[in-house]
Amino acid sequence: MQRFGWKTWGAVVLALFAAWVVSQVLWGGTNWSQRLTVTVSVDGKPVSASAVTRINVRGGGKPILPDAGVYSFNVRGEALALEIPGRGWLFALFKPSPYILAEDAFNAFRLAVDSGKERYSMIPDYIGRTVTLQPKNYPLLVTFDDPARPETVKRVDPANLAASFGAGVRLESITLSITDEKPTDGVIATALPWIATRRGLLDGRNIQTILAENRLANDLSVSDFRTGFK
């Protein structure tokens, strides 16, 4: 078996690095807005809400290395807040991150491999398009036993909204649209007044611990509800 010396491996590494640098220069980045819409049925009547998030991406690779390099993301917006009349609030959080939500919804990774393009650069091409998310791609859904107390957050099962909101409530759909709209701001602050002053995790701790009484509250922070605003 032929062995390569350190000079050969060094040349390969330098060539790959050079290709990565060129890819960074060729691709200046991209940005888009996306609107998430959740529709539920309450006693047979549809109730829906939407939230728009603005995303700016830098880094990555195009066209030499479709999925290489270091990405930098700037996300501005807030999580979706849907008030279910007489039942409480349903929130769709930034978990997974909004850009991952879009990547999965529009199969950006597969398209990048097939076309040789940078995966996020293709998402703005879908402006005006709406897709219905599959359950495996749903964002994290939560509610609060008491919206005034962030430590009372609890997970909502998308297949069983009735368990959290009572009989007659069920999820109809979650859709994602690529748009040119401005990011939503202000709805979360109305639903959760503590959002502007809360620091650390929702349970008041600064670090995660397996000893937390509410592990979900110990995992979530304000940035899962609102980010990118001063």
C-alpha positions as CSV (number, residue, x, y, z in Angstrom):
1,M,0.0,0.0,0.0
2,Q,1.3,3.4,-1.0
3,R,2.0,5.7,1.9
4,F,1.8,9.4,1.7
5,G,4.3,11.6,3.4
6,W,3.6,14.6,5.5
7,K,4.3,16.9,2.5
8,T,1.6,15.2,0.5
9,W,-0.9,15.5,3.3
10,G,0.1,19.1,3.9
11,A,-0.6,19.9,0.3
12,V,-4.0,18.2,0.5
13,V,-4.9,20.2,3.6
14,L,-3.7,23.5,2.0
15,A,-5.7,22.7,-1.1
16,L,-8.9,22.1,1.0
17,F,-8.3,25.2,3.0
18,A,-7.8,27.3,-0.2
19,A,-11.0,25.8,-1.6
20,W,-12.8,26.8,1.6
21,V,-11.5,30.3,1.5
22,V,-12.6,30.7,-2.2
23,S,-16.0,29.4,-1.3
24,Q,-16.3,32.0,1.5
25,V,-15.4,34.8,-1.0
26,L,-17.8,33.5,-3.7
27,W,-20.7,33.3,-1.3
28,G,-21.4,36.5,0.6
29,G,-24.3,35.0,2.6
30,T,-28.1,35.2,2.3
31,N,-31.2,36.2,4.3
32,W,-34.9,35.6,4.3
33,S,-38.0,35.9,6.4
34,Q,-40.2,32.9,7.3
35,R,-43.7,32.8,8.7
36,L,-44.8,30.0,11.0
37,T,-48.5,29.4,11.3
38,V,-50.2,27.1,13.8
39,T,-53.9,26.3,13.4
40,V,-55.9,24.4,16.0
41,S,-59.5,23.3,16.1
42,V,-61.5,24.4,19.2
43,D,-64.8,22.7,19.4
44,G,-64.8,22.4,15.6
45,K,-63.8,26.0,15.0
46,P,-60.3,26.9,13.6
47,V,-58.1,29.3,15.6
48,S,-54.7,30.3,14.3
49,A,-51.7,32.5,14.8
50,S,-48.5,33.3,12.9
51,A,-45.1,34.7,13.7
52,V,-42.4,36.0,11.3
53,T,-38.7,35.5,11.9
54,R,-35.9,37.1,10.0
55,I,-32.7,35.1,9.4
56,N,-29.3,36.2,8.1
57,V,-26.7,33.6,7.3
58,R,-23.0,34.0,6.6
59,G,-20.3,31.4,6.0
60,G,-20.7,27.9,4.6
61,G,-19.5,27.1,1.1
62,K,-20.5,27.6,-2.5
63,P,-20.1,26.2,-5.0
64,I,-16.9,24.2,-4.3
65,L,-17.9,22.8,-0.9
66,P,-21.7,22.8,-0.7
67,D,-21.8,22.0,3.0
68,A,-18.4,23.0,4.4
69,G,-17.2,25.9,6.5
70,V,-18.3,27.7,9.6
71,Y,-21.8,29.3,9.6
72,S,-22.8,32.4,11.4
73,F,-26.5,33.0,12.0
74,N,-28.4,36.1,13.1
75,V,-32.0,35.4,14.0
76,R,-34.5,38.1,14.8
77,G,-38.1,37.5,15.9
78,E,-40.2,35.8,18.5
79,A,-41.8,32.5,19.0
80,L,-45.4,32.0,17.9
81,A,-48.0,32.7,20.6
82,L,-51.5,31.4,20.0
83,E,-54.3,32.2,22.5
84,I,-56.9,29.5,22.7
85,P,-60.0,31.2,24.0
86,G,-60.8,30.2,27.5
87,R,-58.1,27.5,27.4
88,G,-54.7,29.3,27.7
89,W,-51.7,30.0,25.5
90,L,-49.9,27.7,23.1
91,F,-46.3,28.6,22.1
92,A,-44.2,27.3,19.3
93,L,-40.6,27.9,20.3
94,F,-37.2,28.4,18.6
95,K,-36.4,24.7,19.1
96,P,-35.1,23.6,16.7
97,S,-33.6,26.9,15.5
98,P,-35.7,28.6,12.8
99,Y,-33.0,28.1,10.1
100,I,-33.0,24.4,10.8
101,L,-36.8,24.4,10.6
102,A,-36.6,26.0,7.1
103,E,-33.7,23.7,6.0
104,D,-35.7,20.6,6.9
105,A,-39.0,21.9,5.6
106,F,-37.6,22.6,2.1
107,N,-35.1,19.7,2.0
108,A,-32.2,22.2,1.6
109,F,-29.5,19.8,2.6
110,R,-30.5,17.2,0.0
111,L,-30.9,19.9,-2.7
112,A,-27.4,21.2,-1.9
113,V,-25.9,17.8,-2.3
114,D,-27.7,17.2,-5.6
115,S,-27.0,20.7,-7.1
116,G,-23.6,21.6,-5.6
117,K,-25.1,24.9,-4.2
118,E,-24.8,26.2,-0.7
119,R,-27.9,24.8,1.2
120,Y,-29.1,28.0,2.7
121,S,-28.7,30.1,-0.4
122,M,-31.6,28.3,-2.0
123,I,-34.2,29.0,0.7
124,P,-34.9,32.6,-0.6
125,D,-35.8,31.0,-3.9
126,Y,-39.0,29.7,-2.2
127,I,-40.4,33.1,-1.3
128,G,-44.2,32.9,-1.6
129,R,-44.1,29.1,-1.0
130,T,-45.8,27.4,1.9
131,V,-45.2,23.9,3.1
132,T,-47.1,21.9,5.8
133,L,-44.6,20.6,8.3
134,Q,-44.5,16.9,9.1
135,P,-44.8,16.0,12.8
136,K,-41.1,15.0,12.9
137,N,-40.2,18.6,12.0
138,Y,-42.6,20.4,14.4
139,P,-41.0,23.0,16.7
140,L,-41.3,22.5,20.4
141,L,-44.8,23.3,21.7
142,V,-45.3,24.5,25.3
143,T,-47.8,26.2,27.5
144,F,-47.8,27.4,31.1
145,D,-49.9,26.4,34.1
146,D,-49.5,30.1,35.1
147,P,-48.3,32.4,32.4
148,A,-47.1,34.8,35.1
149,R,-44.7,32.2,36.4
150,P,-42.1,31.0,33.8
151,E,-41.1,28.0,36.0
152,T,-44.6,26.5,35.3
153,V,-43.8,25.8,31.6
154,K,-44.8,22.4,30.4
155,R,-44.5,20.5,27.1
156,V,-47.5,20.1,24.8
157,D,-48.0,16.9,22.9
158,P,-48.9,18.0,19.3
159,A,-50.9,14.7,18.9
160,N,-52.9,15.4,22.1
161,L,-53.6,19.0,22.7
162,A,-56.7,18.0,24.7
163,A,-54.4,16.8,27.4
164,S,-53.2,20.4,27.9
165,F,-56.2,22.5,26.9
166,G,-59.2,20.3,27.5
167,A,-61.6,18.3,25.3
168,G,-62.4,19.6,21.9
169,V,-58.9,21.1,21.2
170,R,-56.7,19.5,18.5
171,L,-53.9,20.5,16.2
172,E,-54.9,21.0,12.6
173,S,-51.6,22.0,11.0
174,I,-48.3,23.8,11.3
175,T,-47.1,25.5,8.1
176,L,-44.0,27.4,7.2
177,S,-43.8,30.1,4.5
178,I,-40.8,32.0,3.0
179,T,-41.7,35.7,2.9
180,D,-40.3,39.2,2.8
181,E,-42.1,40.4,5.9
182,K,-40.7,42.1,8.9
183,P,-40.2,40.0,12.0
184,T,-43.0,39.8,14.6
185,D,-42.4,41.8,17.8
186,G,-44.7,42.5,20.8
187,V,-47.0,39.5,21.0
188,I,-44.8,37.5,23.3
189,A,-44.4,40.4,25.7
190,T,-48.2,40.7,25.9
191,A,-48.7,37.0,26.7
192,L,-45.6,36.7,29.0
193,P,-44.9,40.0,30.7
194,W,-41.8,38.6,32.4
195,I,-40.0,38.1,29.1
196,A,-38.3,41.5,29.2
197,T,-36.8,41.1,32.7
198,R,-36.1,37.4,33.0
199,R,-32.5,36.3,33.2
200,G,-31.0,32.9,33.1
201,L,-33.2,29.8,32.7
202,L,-37.0,29.8,33.2
203,D,-36.7,28.1,36.6
204,G,-34.4,30.9,37.8
205,R,-31.2,29.0,37.7
206,N,-28.2,30.0,35.7
207,I,-27.1,26.4,34.9
208,Q,-28.8,23.2,33.9
209,T,-29.0,20.4,36.4
210,I,-30.6,17.0,36.6
211,L,-31.8,18.0,40.1
212,A,-34.3,20.6,38.7
213,E,-37.9,20.1,39.7
214,N,-39.0,21.1,36.2
215,R,-36.4,19.9,33.8
216,L,-38.1,21.7,30.9
217,A,-38.0,25.0,32.7
218,N,-34.3,24.3,33.5
219,D,-33.6,23.8,29.8
220,L,-35.4,26.8,28.3
221,S,-34.4,30.5,28.4
222,V,-35.8,33.8,27.1
223,S,-33.9,33.3,23.8
224,D,-36.2,30.4,23.0
225,F,-39.1,32.8,23.0
226,R,-37.6,36.1,21.7
227,T,-34.2,36.9,20.1
228,G,-32.3,39.5,18.1
229,F,-34.0,42.6,19.5
230,K,-32.2,45.2,21.6
